[in-house]
């Protein structure tokens, strides 16, 4: 069966903020902050399509350092989402080696090598950390977030700002809008979203407009 058809058959959702992995709830709250008189709101998701299948993601699809940080945060015993992700980010930094990442953004090939390469729908990850302030789950687009190849000395303060949720408008953090983003290399690199593994390269992310209805 078509995954889009299955998703449209989902029941309307109501979110209660709980646990450390609450980035989906935070992102939904941000996107529903206007027009609260509308009790049910359609919100976008992202289809993640790979050889492993098709997955629906709501928050941010990450590869590289941010994906590794997610894995380490999941393995930690820290109960606070942002603190767990902060631990994961700096633990990942110790072993991270930037690799060549090749992507295509709306048909244009991009070098996404460096520290952070993400596709954002909600703008939030790591239990509620805001990475992309301009993301809106009801605008029909996603945002590509990229921090390129920098020295560790230059990257550390940027990562600290990301973990603290103060990355907005930092000149080293590139953000652009898109509808379809594909990653071609390095093959096998794991992608994480909403706290779980969703794919490995090669994979494609495209917008799933109004795929869920949320009771606000």
Rosetta silent file (secondary structure, phi, psi, omega in degrees, C-alpha in Angstrom):
SEQUENCE: XXXXXXXXXXXXXXXXXXXXXXXXXXXXXXXXXXXXXXXXXXXXXXXXXXXXXXXXXXXXXXXXXXXXXXXXXXXXXXXXXXXXXXXXXXXXXXXXXXXXXXXXXXXXXXXXXXXXXXXXXXXXXXXXXXXXXXXXXXXXXXXXXXXXXXXXXXXXXXXXXXXXXXXXXXXXXXXXXXXXXXXXXXXXXXXXXXXXXXXXXXXXXXXXXXXXXXXX
SCORE:     score description
SCORE:     0.000 S_00000001
   1 L     0.000  149.608  179.590    0.000    0.000    0.000 S_00000001
   2 L   -66.478  129.924 -177.686    1.116    3.550   -0.663 S_00000001
   3 H   -64.028  -31.256  178.025    2.679    5.010    2.523 S_00000001
   4 H   -65.533  -41.917  178.106    1.066    8.389    1.866 S_00000001
   5 H   -63.270  -40.570  178.379   -2.360    6.778    1.724 S_00000001
   6 H   -62.854  -42.197 -177.551   -1.620    4.914    4.948 S_00000001
   7 H   -64.680  -37.418 -178.802   -0.495    8.097    6.658 S_00000001
   8 H   -69.815  -15.970  176.572   -3.637    9.942    5.649 S_00000001
   9 L   -86.014   -2.997 -178.580   -5.645    7.216    7.356 S_00000001
  10 L   -65.700  148.916  175.502   -3.931    7.940   10.679 S_00000001
  11 L   -68.927  157.020  174.708   -6.086    9.185   13.523 S_00000001
  12 L   -63.695  145.155 -174.502   -5.772   12.792   14.566 S_00000001
  13 E  -105.992  145.381  168.771   -3.019   13.250   17.113 S_00000001
  14 E  -123.026  133.001 -175.169   -2.927   15.025   20.432 S_00000001
  15 L  -105.789  133.940  171.259    0.481   15.732   21.999 S_00000001
  16 L  -117.679  124.044 -178.553    1.361   15.668   25.671 S_00000001
  17 L   -67.621  120.960 -179.392    4.899   16.875   26.470 S_00000001
  18 L  -159.492  156.034  176.700    6.706   14.026   28.190 S_00000001
  19 L    66.803  176.455 -176.625   10.090   12.260   28.377 S_00000001
  20 L   -80.886  -23.709 -178.141   13.413   13.542   27.123 S_00000001
  21 L   -90.563   65.169 -170.113   12.674   12.946   23.427 S_00000001
  22 L  -107.637   19.528 -176.531   10.128   15.738   23.131 S_00000001
  23 H   -63.395  -32.247  179.115   11.399   17.561   20.044 S_00000001
  24 H   -64.498  -44.915  178.861    8.297   16.590   18.035 S_00000001
  25 H   -63.418  -40.144  179.000    5.999   18.122   20.643 S_00000001
  26 H   -65.366  -44.470  179.497    8.105   21.289   20.857 S_00000001
  27 H   -63.125  -39.937  178.369    8.175   21.648   17.085 S_00000001
  28 H   -66.173  -40.357  177.837    4.424   21.154   16.838 S_00000001
  29 H   -60.712  -40.544  178.456    3.844   23.734   19.572 S_00000001
  30 H   -62.489  -44.324 -175.800    5.957   26.237   17.612 S_00000001
  31 H   -74.517  -20.328 -178.920    4.030   25.629   14.405 S_00000001
  32 L  -104.445   13.423 -175.305    0.643   25.825   16.155 S_00000001
  33 L   -70.129  -24.845  176.662    1.379   28.939   18.207 S_00000001
  34 L  -100.262  144.734  175.798   -0.733   31.080   15.860 S_00000001
  35 L    69.815   43.212 -177.830   -4.408   30.459   15.333 S_00000001
  36 L   -67.243   -9.998  177.982   -5.029   28.323   18.384 S_00000001
  37 L   -69.201  -19.171  176.045   -8.744   28.748   17.799 S_00000001
  38 L   -83.356  105.770 -172.215   -8.382   26.064   15.125 S_00000001
  39 L   -68.273  -30.394  179.044   -8.597   22.947   17.266 S_00000001
  40 E  -118.960  125.238 -177.812   -7.324   20.608   14.536 S_00000001
  41 E  -121.258  129.589  171.564   -4.321   21.616   12.443 S_00000001
  42 E   -77.748  133.581  179.941   -2.847   19.775    9.443 S_00000001
  43 E  -127.372  151.001 -179.916    0.944   19.646    9.694 S_00000001
  44 E   -80.400  157.410  168.916    3.652   18.588    7.276 S_00000001
  45 E  -130.247 -165.837  176.956    6.051   15.714    7.672 S_00000001
  46 E  -133.547  130.090  170.813    8.953   14.379    5.620 S_00000001
  47 E   -84.832  126.486  176.167    9.115   11.174    3.612 S_00000001
  48 E  -109.063  111.259 -172.539   12.525    9.548    3.989 S_00000001
  49 E  -112.255  121.483  179.695   12.981    7.140    1.078 S_00000001
  50 E  -144.823 -178.916  176.814   15.880    4.684    0.980 S_00000001
  51 L   -65.912  -16.246  179.361   16.661    1.087    0.088 S_00000001
  52 L   -83.944   -7.437 -179.437   15.498    0.266    3.624 S_00000001
  53 E   126.278 -165.405  179.903   11.987    1.490    2.849 S_00000001
  54 E  -116.398  125.978  178.909    9.931    4.646    3.359 S_00000001
  55 E  -121.430  149.349  174.605    9.751    6.318    6.770 S_00000001
  56 E  -100.585  127.011  176.685    7.794    9.339    7.959 S_00000001
  57 E  -121.163  148.408 -179.267    9.737   11.892   10.032 S_00000001
  58 L  -108.927  -33.075 -170.315    8.387   15.013   11.706 S_00000001
  59 L   -94.390  -97.272 -178.269   11.388   16.823   13.174 S_00000001
  60 E  -133.830  131.071  173.355   14.896   16.935   11.676 S_00000001
  61 E   -92.990  120.014 -173.619   16.681   14.328    9.551 S_00000001
  62 E  -121.202  146.573  169.651   20.362   14.385   10.552 S_00000001
  63 E  -131.151  169.120  175.874   23.547   12.741    9.338 S_00000001
  64 E    75.024 -138.718 -174.937   27.151   13.006   10.485 S_00000001
  65 H   -58.854  -45.089 -176.859   28.001   14.551   13.849 S_00000001
  66 H   -67.580  -32.955  175.368   24.421   15.394   14.814 S_00000001
  67 H   -69.178  -41.996  178.017   23.243   11.862   14.007 S_00000001
  68 H   -63.295  -39.029  177.029   26.097   10.370   16.037 S_00000001
  69 H   -60.711  -39.069  177.948   25.213   12.712   18.909 S_00000001
  70 H   -62.182  -45.128  179.324   21.650   11.386   18.763 S_00000001
  71 H   -60.121  -46.984 -178.640   22.871    7.786   18.991 S_00000001
  72 H   -66.851  -35.419  176.433   25.097    8.570   21.990 S_00000001
  73 H   -63.780  -40.612  178.024   22.297   10.522   23.680 S_00000001
  74 H   -61.763  -34.080 -176.908   20.008    7.499   23.294 S_00000001
  75 H   -83.045  -12.239 -176.642   22.638    5.306   24.936 S_00000001
  76 L   -81.420  165.964  178.156   23.214    7.675   27.865 S_00000001
  77 L   -97.400    4.487 -179.895   21.449    7.553   31.229 S_00000001
  78 L   -70.552  132.192 -174.658   20.779   11.314   31.243 S_00000001
  79 L   -90.694  -21.961  178.512   17.033   11.940   31.523 S_00000001
  80 L   -82.398  127.780 -178.986   16.906   15.532   30.218 S_00000001
  81 H   -56.682  -56.027  179.524   16.667   15.657   26.419 S_00000001
  82 H   -60.178  -39.010  178.777   18.817   18.771   25.858 S_00000001
  83 H   -67.351  -40.289  178.236   21.398   17.617   28.427 S_00000001
  84 H   -63.290  -41.967  179.327   21.523   14.139   26.878 S_00000001
  85 H   -68.519  -38.228  176.472   22.000   15.642   23.439 S_00000001
  86 H   -59.028  -44.504  176.070   24.653   18.026   24.784 S_00000001
  87 H   -59.803  -46.977 -178.112   26.515   15.053   26.206 S_00000001
  88 H   -61.757  -39.804 -178.117   26.108   13.198   22.915 S_00000001
  89 H   -63.507  -46.249 -176.679   27.321   16.150   20.841 S_00000001
  90 H   -78.329  -26.854  172.836   30.545   16.648   22.744 S_00000001
  91 H   -69.699  -39.487  178.302   31.164   12.903   23.061 S_00000001
  92 H   -66.056  -33.620 -179.310   30.678   12.563   19.302 S_00000001
  93 H   -58.704  -33.649 -176.621   33.077   15.437   18.735 S_00000001
  94 H   -64.929  -27.933 -176.489   35.912   13.396   20.230 S_00000001
  95 H  -117.283    0.492 -174.836   35.673   10.763   17.497 S_00000001
  96 L   -75.673  132.596  173.401   34.102   12.684   14.619 S_00000001
  97 L  -124.087  110.558 -179.732   36.027   12.925   11.372 S_00000001
  98 L   -54.696  136.718 -179.931   34.352   15.141    8.749 S_00000001
  99 L  -123.659  167.060  178.527   33.780   13.272    5.482 S_00000001
 100 L   -75.263  118.660  179.321   32.743   14.302    1.986 S_00000001
 101 L  -112.517  121.182 -179.547   28.953   14.506    1.874 S_00000001
 102 E  -107.577  124.796 -178.936   27.344   14.846   -1.549 S_00000001
 103 E  -132.157  162.707  172.736   23.740   16.038   -1.689 S_00000001
 104 E  -125.768  123.576 -177.505   21.262   17.330   -4.242 S_00000001
 105 E  -113.738  110.429 -177.255   18.940   20.150   -3.174 S_00000001
 106 L    48.604   44.870  175.490   15.986   20.701   -5.517 S_00000001
 107 L    88.181   -5.494 -179.813   18.045   19.361   -8.407 S_00000001
 108 E  -105.944  125.753  179.783   21.260   21.261   -7.588 S_00000001
 109 E   -70.678  137.450 -178.346   24.275   19.269   -6.405 S_00000001
 110 E  -132.208  141.854  169.890   25.706   20.516   -3.120 S_00000001
 111 E   -87.753  112.467 -177.572   28.821   19.735   -1.109 S_00000001
 112 L  -109.143   26.586  179.882   27.447   19.214    2.410 S_00000001
 113 L   -66.840  156.847  176.710   30.737   18.143    3.990 S_00000001
 114 L   130.120 -139.755 -171.328   31.618   19.346    7.469 S_00000001
 115 L   -96.963  -45.481 -176.962   30.026   19.185   10.906 S_00000001
 116 E  -127.109  131.692  173.417   26.252   19.419   10.482 S_00000001
 117 E  -140.595  107.128 -172.838   24.098   18.340    7.535 S_00000001
 118 E  -138.424  155.588  172.548   20.389   18.238    8.335 S_00000001
 119 E  -119.329  119.609 -170.332   16.969   18.548    6.743 S_00000001
 120 E  -109.517  134.744  171.027   14.534   20.333    9.037 S_00000001
 121 L  -110.681  -48.621 -178.059   10.746   20.283    9.182 S_00000001
 122 L   -92.577  -24.006 -176.533   10.036   21.311   12.785 S_00000001
 123 L    90.147   -8.522 -174.029   13.317   23.110   13.526 S_00000001
 124 E  -121.370  145.918  172.091   13.791   21.179   16.782 S_00000001
 125 E  -153.638 -177.392  176.207   15.750   18.116   17.834 S_00000001
 126 L    60.141   37.486  178.581   17.597   16.726   20.844 S_00000001
 127 L    79.140   15.978  175.913   14.590   16.877   23.170 S_00000001
 128 L   123.181    7.551  176.815   13.598   20.410   22.185 S_00000001
 129 E   -73.379  129.743  178.357   16.778   22.198   21.058 S_00000001
 130 E   -86.504  116.718  176.916   15.980   24.729   18.321 S_00000001
 131 L   -98.695  -43.048 -177.341   18.378   24.363   15.401 S_00000001
 132 L  -123.002  100.074 -173.995   16.440   26.097   12.612 S_00000001
 133 L   -66.873  -25.346 -175.988   14.289   28.909   13.934 S_00000001
 134 L   -83.052   -5.872 -178.525   12.664   29.571   10.549 S_00000001
 135 L   -67.555  140.040  179.424   11.171   26.078   10.199 S_00000001
 136 L  -138.888  125.098 -174.783    7.380   25.883   10.105 S_00000001
 137 L   -78.017    8.086  179.198    5.543   22.560    9.967 S_00000001
 138 L  -130.274   19.583 -176.003    2.715   23.996    7.878 S_00000001
 139 L  -103.128   -0.025  176.263    4.554   25.887    5.108 S_00000001
 140 L    76.255   10.501  177.999    5.037   23.051    2.604 S_00000001
 141 L  -136.479  167.165  172.203    8.842   23.272    2.565 S_00000001
 142 E  -119.835  169.517  177.142   11.833   22.020    4.546 S_00000001
 143 E  -118.430  135.040  174.431   15.081   23.737    5.471 S_00000001
 144 E   -94.786  123.560 -178.172   18.568   22.420    4.725 S_00000001
 145 E  -113.721  130.195 -174.594   20.961   23.233    7.586 S_00000001
 146 E  -142.621  129.869  167.817   24.717   22.981    7.037 S_00000001
 147 E  -116.669  116.501 -171.240   27.839   23.769    9.052 S_00000001
 148 L   -77.507 -164.819 -175.839   30.823   23.273    6.775 S_00000001
 149 L   -75.312  108.195  178.091   34.407   22.171    7.280 S_00000001
 150 L  -126.174  160.311  172.879   35.863   24.156   10.172 S_00000001
 151 L   -67.819  158.554  178.108   38.681   23.502   12.595 S_00000001
 152 H   -58.208  -38.813 -179.151   37.707   21.983   15.939 S_00000001
 153 H   -60.765  -40.398  178.994   38.620   25.274   17.621 S_00000001
 154 H   -78.330  -32.285 -176.776   36.116   27.151   15.429 S_00000001
 155 H   -73.364  -34.319 -175.286   33.490   24.401   15.531 S_00000001
 156 H   -54.939  -52.279 -179.131   33.344   24.060   19.336 S_00000001
 157 H   -64.733  -29.384  177.531   31.688   27.427   20.110 S_00000001
 158 H   -68.169  -45.019  178.030   29.199   26.895   17.280 S_00000001
 159 H   -62.805  -36.964  177.409   28.224   23.480   18.632 S_00000001
 160 H   -62.018  -39.990  177.936   27.912   24.995   22.105 S_00000001
 161 H   -66.664  -38.489  177.978   25.462   27.565   20.705 S_00000001
 162 H   -61.318  -49.116 -178.633   23.496   24.805   18.968 S_00000001
 163 H   -61.980  -34.689  179.965   23.211   22.775   22.187 S_00000001
 164 L   -81.663   -3.159 -179.139   22.148   25.913   24.075 S_00000001
 165 L    73.727   24.988 -178.068   19.510   26.678   21.445 S_00000001
 166 L  -120.489   39.096 -176.468   21.194   29.966   20.503 S_00000001
 167 L   -89.424   -3.876 -174.896   22.309   29.144   16.967 S_00000001
 168 L   -56.657  130.885  173.884   19.946   31.592   15.248 S_00000001
 169 L    65.224   15.032  175.968   21.597   33.770   12.581 S_00000001
 170 L   -68.999  131.316 -174.489   25.119   32.477   13.239 S_00000001
 171 L   -62.834  -22.644 -179.597   27.089   33.178   10.030 S_00000001
 172 L   -83.209   -9.962 -179.141   28.656   29.695    9.981 S_00000001
 173 E  -101.260  107.673 -178.225   25.236   28.002    9.968 S_00000001
 174 E   -89.848  131.460  179.157   23.844   27.962    6.433 S_00000001
 175 E  -131.483  130.725  174.750   20.084   27.518    6.021 S_00000001
 176 E  -141.409  149.995 -179.483   18.144   27.310    2.757 S_00000001
 177 E   -82.159  150.483 -179.586   14.606   26.257    1.871 S_00000001
 178 E  -157.652  169.437  173.832   13.922   23.187   -0.258 S_00000001
 179 L  -118.445  -32.448  179.050   11.301   20.639   -1.239 S_00000001
 180 E  -136.058  127.070  179.845   13.410   17.610   -2.173 S_00000001
 181 E  -129.650  127.426  178.799   16.847   16.760   -0.754 S_00000001
 182 E  -120.252  141.325  175.639   18.861   13.672   -1.720 S_00000001
 183 E  -113.857  125.702 -176.066   22.082   12.361   -0.181 S_00000001
 184 E  -107.481  -26.066 -177.156   24.313   10.251   -2.457 S_00000001
 185 E  -154.258  151.163    3.196   27.576    9.878   -0.497 S_00000001
 186 L   -80.166  136.622 -177.506   29.184    8.577    1.635 S_00000001
 187 L   -61.003  135.017  177.001   27.259    5.366    1.117 S_00000001
 188 L    94.158  -12.260  179.109   26.066    3.708    4.306 S_00000001
 189 L   -63.125  134.101 -173.748   26.190    6.777    6.587 S_00000001
 190 E   -79.986  140.780  173.746   23.293    6.552    9.055 S_00000001
 191 E  -111.252  137.310  178.685   20.501    9.130    9.205 S_00000001
 192 E  -117.240  148.089  174.467   18.574    9.817   12.414 S_00000001
 193 E  -156.848  140.323  178.623   15.223   11.549   12.911 S_00000001
 194 L    53.913   32.338  176.298   12.834   11.906   15.847 S_00000001
 195 L    87.040   -1.060 -175.756   15.313    9.975   17.999 S_00000001
 196 E  -131.059  158.636  172.016   15.532    6.905   15.747 S_00000001
 197 E   -69.076  132.582 -179.386   17.458    5.599   12.770 S_00000001
 198 E  -120.579  -19.551 -177.606   15.413    6.236    9.621 S_00000001
 199 E  -171.789  176.128  166.169   17.775    5.465    6.722 S_00000001
 200 E  -137.476  151.799 -177.949   21.330    5.212    5.485 S_00000001
 201 L   -63.246  134.026   10.900   22.833    6.950    2.462 S_00000001
 202 L   -86.696  143.752  175.086   21.693    6.959   -0.324 S_00000001
 203 E  -154.742  164.456 -179.816   18.289    8.373    0.604 S_00000001
 204 E  -128.121  140.486  175.816   15.894   11.148   -0.359 S_00000001
 205 E  -116.364  126.655  174.264   13.818   13.464    1.828 S_00000001
 206 E  -135.668  156.686 -175.220   10.728   15.151    0.411 S_00000001
 207 E   -68.992  138.545  173.339    7.915   17.142    1.948 S_00000001
 208 E  -113.087   86.373 -172.817    4.747   15.324    3.008 S_00000001
 209 E   -63.245  132.224  174.431    2.256   18.241    3.067 S_00000001
 210 E    54.207   34.346 -171.443   -0.486   18.055    5.693 S_00000001
 211 E   -75.129  -23.226  176.552    0.311   14.413    6.399 S_00000001
 212 E  -127.156  148.764  173.217   -0.845   14.502   10.030 S_00000001
 213 E  -110.846  128.823 -173.080   -3.704   16.303   11.759 S_00000001
 214 E  -117.936  131.769  173.618   -2.937   17.449   15.286 S_00000001
 215 E   -81.537  119.661 -173.418   -5.348   18.370   18.056 S_00000001
 216 L  -106.972    0.000    0.000   -3.892   21.528   19.625 S_00000001
